[in-house]
Amino acid sequence: MDMQILAQQFYDYSVFTRNYSKATVKRYRHYISYYCLYSGLTQINQVTDANVRALFLHGRVDRKWSTDSYLGCHKSLRVFFRWCITEGHLISNPIDKIELPKSESRLPVKLTKQDALKLLETISNYPYDNSFLRYRNHAIFSMFIFTGLRKNELLQLKLSDIDIENLTIFVRQGKGKKDRIVPMSHTLAISLKWYFEYRKKMNKTCPEFFASQNKNVGITEAGLKLIVSQIRIASSIKFSAHKLRHTFATLMLEGGCDIYSLSRMMGHSDIKTTTIYLYATPEHLRSQMTKHPLNNL
């Protein structure tokens, strides 16, 4: 059977039957397409253990794949081939014979408290064309730093999801298709209030909370990327939206937040994912050393 037709059926199955996220299906599409392109195959019966193994060798040696890229390709093809077996297009899964590299354990990259403050100050003092941009951008970066939301979660926020009076944020269908409620600090509430006032002055009525400057629609991923690039240059601080998420987590631990509460706020399905931030916060660990019973000798 034609590989492109089969792959499209698999993508449709992933979206409509399995309800996988757009990001997951995008990853499937990327690695399956790359496999077909590299191997030069057009039919499913051309899949062999040899050309699958050659793909991973090429990726690791020639393309310099990181461990994460290797694992991403492995997982994507494993799921696709497993589906092909279920549908009767393959007899066995060639991925089963591919060894996995040992996962790399790296500390999350974050901003210091001083750099986080400098970033917010830069956003407040940047020479914008109008006040709407100033307060909107300050609210966006405050949301990242004070809640740890993922980029897509922030872009999908609706007006009805923000409850300033009760200091809560409703994250609708975050990673893993899960809803969660994130508490809002008073500092963040003040920033959101100012933005909301200017949002009304600009007659923005779109359902998305963070609105575009020129249109009555929500800000796009490309628009957010442009803002991040703009502030990165102005502040001379190297950061990304995901780096601000790491910053939130480490600052919360340094402030005394317990790991269970932080895990809930960040939307981690496994608390083990959250524990890596313990290793990235030497101040937090150092403060725990004061509890040693022999310190007073």
Secondary structure, 3 states (H helix, E strand, C coil): CEHHHHHHHHHHHHHHHCCCCHHHHHHHHHHHHHHHHHHCCCEHHHCCHHHHHHHHHHHHHCCCCCHHHHHHHHHHHHHHHHHHHHCCCCCCCHHHHCCCCCCCCCCCCCCCHHHHHHHHHHHHHCCCCCHHHHHHHHHHHHHHHHHCCCHHHHHCCEHHHEECCCCEEEEEEECCCEEEEEECCHHHHHHHHHHHHHHHHCCCCCCECCECCCCCCECCHHHHHHHHHHHHHHHCCCCCHHHHHHHHHHHHHHCCCCHHHHHHHHCCCCHHHHHHHHHCCHHHHHHHHCCCCCCCC
